[in-house]
Amino acid sequence: MTKNQTIPATAADPTVAAGTAQFLTPVVMGLQALVVNGKQAHWNVRGANFQSIHELLDTVVEHAQAWSDEAAERIVALGLPIDARLTTVAQKAKPTTVPAGFTPWDAMVRSVLADIDGILVDVQAAIDGLDEVDLTSQDVAIGIKAGLEKDRWFLFAHLAE
């Protein structure tokens, strides 16, 4: 019978782990909130641009979930846990502007854009703060910012005249 040997991962510097968690946790919270609120928007958008906005919101939700996972996994890879349970996200994420019920497409897009803008503030704070803490974690935040800005652009294009 063979024995399996577990080889522990190299321990991260506790200062780097704590700093990364400090800056990436708000990003995770915001993105997880966007997942839930984006789906709410997806279900309740109405009007002439329904289909394109409905489908675009699904893409925004998928991206937010992937970026949240990437940021959370970075924290965990450095040795710290992340608490992104729904109750924690509800307590720590910025309030949403996404309405509870049926909403005209243009108002819904503006609401989702406002939520994205709030997350981008936290992402930029992470980029700035991680410059002195951990460049690999900063790269994660930079990638999230680029993707969020692209999704924001796609949504905003529906409002442009």
C-alpha positions as CSV (number, residue, x, y, z in Angstrom):
1,M,0.0,0.0,0.0
2,T,1.4,3.4,-0.9
3,K,1.2,6.4,1.4
4,N,0.1,9.7,0.1
5,Q,2.2,12.6,1.4
6,T,0.8,16.0,1.5
7,I,3.3,18.7,0.7
8,P,2.3,22.0,2.3
9,A,2.2,25.0,0.1
10,T,4.8,27.6,0.6
11,A,3.6,30.0,3.3
12,A,3.0,33.5,2.0
13,D,4.3,36.4,3.9
14,P,1.6,37.2,6.5
15,T,1.9,40.9,5.7
16,V,1.4,40.3,2.0
17,A,-1.6,38.1,2.7
18,A,-3.2,40.6,5.0
19,G,-2.6,43.5,2.6
20,T,-4.0,41.6,-0.3
21,A,-7.1,40.6,1.7
22,Q,-7.5,44.2,2.8
23,F,-7.6,45.5,-0.8
24,L,-9.2,42.5,-2.6
25,T,-12.0,41.7,-0.1
26,P,-14.1,44.8,-1.0
27,V,-13.7,43.9,-4.7
28,V,-15.0,40.4,-4.0
29,M,-17.9,41.8,-2.0
30,G,-18.8,44.2,-4.8
31,L,-18.6,41.7,-7.5
32,Q,-20.6,39.1,-5.6
33,A,-23.3,41.8,-5.1
34,L,-23.2,42.5,-8.8
35,V,-23.8,38.8,-9.5
36,V,-27.0,38.9,-7.4
37,N,-28.2,42.4,-8.4
38,G,-27.2,41.9,-12.1
39,K,-29.4,38.7,-12.2
40,Q,-32.2,40.8,-10.6
41,A,-31.8,43.4,-13.3
42,H,-31.7,40.6,-16.0
43,W,-35.1,39.2,-14.8
44,N,-36.9,42.5,-14.5
45,V,-35.6,44.7,-17.4
46,R,-38.4,45.8,-19.7
47,G,-38.9,47.7,-22.9
48,A,-37.8,48.0,-26.5
49,N,-34.2,46.9,-25.9
50,F,-35.2,44.0,-23.6
51,Q,-33.5,41.1,-25.4
52,S,-30.1,42.7,-25.9
53,I,-30.0,44.2,-22.4
54,H,-31.3,40.9,-20.9
55,E,-28.6,38.9,-22.6
56,L,-25.9,41.5,-21.9
57,L,-26.8,41.4,-18.2
58,D,-26.2,37.7,-18.2
59,T,-22.7,38.3,-19.6
60,V,-22.0,40.9,-16.9
61,V,-23.1,38.4,-14.2
62,E,-20.9,35.7,-15.6
63,H,-17.9,38.0,-15.8
64,A,-18.5,39.3,-12.2
65,Q,-18.7,35.8,-10.9
66,A,-15.4,34.8,-12.6
67,W,-13.6,38.0,-11.4
68,S,-14.9,37.5,-7.9
69,D,-13.7,34.0,-7.9
70,E,-10.2,35.1,-9.2
71,A,-9.9,37.7,-6.5
72,A,-11.1,35.4,-3.7
73,E,-8.8,32.6,-4.9
74,R,-5.9,35.0,-4.7
75,I,-6.6,35.8,-1.1
76,V,-7.0,32.1,-0.3
77,A,-3.8,31.2,-2.2
78,L,-1.9,33.5,0.1
79,G,-3.3,31.6,3.1
80,L,-6.3,33.6,4.3
81,P,-10.0,32.7,4.2
82,I,-12.6,34.8,2.5
83,D,-16.2,35.1,3.7
84,A,-18.5,35.8,0.8
85,R,-21.7,34.3,2.1
86,L,-24.8,36.2,1.0
87,T,-25.3,37.7,4.5
88,T,-21.7,39.0,4.6
89,V,-22.0,40.4,1.1
90,A,-25.2,42.1,2.0
91,Q,-23.6,43.7,5.1
92,K,-20.3,44.8,3.4
93,A,-21.1,45.6,-0.2
94,K,-22.2,49.1,-1.2
95,P,-25.9,49.5,-1.5
96,T,-27.4,48.7,-4.9
97,T,-29.4,51.0,-7.1
98,V,-31.0,48.1,-8.9
99,P,-34.8,48.2,-8.4
100,A,-36.8,45.3,-7.0
101,G,-39.4,45.0,-9.8
102,F,-40.0,45.6,-13.5
103,T,-38.0,48.5,-14.7
104,P,-37.6,50.2,-18.1
105,W,-34.4,49.2,-19.8
106,D,-32.7,52.6,-19.7
107,A,-33.3,53.0,-16.0
108,M,-32.1,49.5,-15.4
109,V,-28.9,50.1,-17.4
110,R,-28.3,53.3,-15.4
111,S,-28.7,51.4,-12.1
112,V,-26.3,48.6,-13.1
113,L,-23.8,51.2,-14.3
114,A,-24.0,52.9,-10.9
115,D,-23.3,49.6,-9.2
116,I,-20.3,49.0,-11.6
117,D,-19.0,52.5,-10.9
118,G,-19.0,51.7,-7.1
119,I,-17.1,48.5,-7.7
120,L,-14.6,50.3,-9.9
121,V,-13.8,52.7,-7.0
122,D,-12.8,49.6,-4.9
123,V,-10.9,48.1,-7.8
124,Q,-8.9,51.3,-8.3
125,A,-8.2,51.4,-4.5
126,A,-6.9,47.9,-4.8
127,I,-4.7,48.7,-7.7
128,D,-3.2,51.7,-5.9
129,G,-2.8,49.9,-2.6
130,L,-1.4,46.7,-3.9
131,D,1.4,48.5,-5.7
132,E,3.3,48.5,-2.4
133,V,2.0,45.1,-1.2
134,D,2.0,42.5,-3.9
135,L,2.3,43.0,-7.6
136,T,0.8,39.7,-8.5
137,S,-2.4,40.6,-6.6
138,Q,-2.2,44.0,-8.3
139,D,-2.2,42.3,-11.7
140,V,-5.4,40.5,-10.7
141,A,-7.1,43.9,-9.8
142,I,-5.8,45.4,-13.1
143,G,-7.4,42.6,-15.1
144,I,-10.7,42.9,-13.2
145,K,-10.7,46.7,-13.9
146,A,-10.1,46.2,-17.6
147,G,-12.9,43.7,-17.9
148,L,-15.4,45.7,-15.8
149,E,-14.7,48.8,-17.9
150,K,-15.4,46.8,-21.0
151,D,-18.7,45.5,-19.7
152,R,-19.5,49.1,-18.5
153,W,-18.8,50.4,-22.0
154,F,-21.1,47.7,-23.6
155,L,-23.9,48.7,-21.2
156,F,-23.3,52.5,-21.6
157,A,-23.4,52.2,-25.4
158,H,-27.1,51.5,-25.1
159,L,-27.6,54.9,-23.6
160,A,-25.4,56.8,-26.0
161,E,-27.2,59.0,-28.5
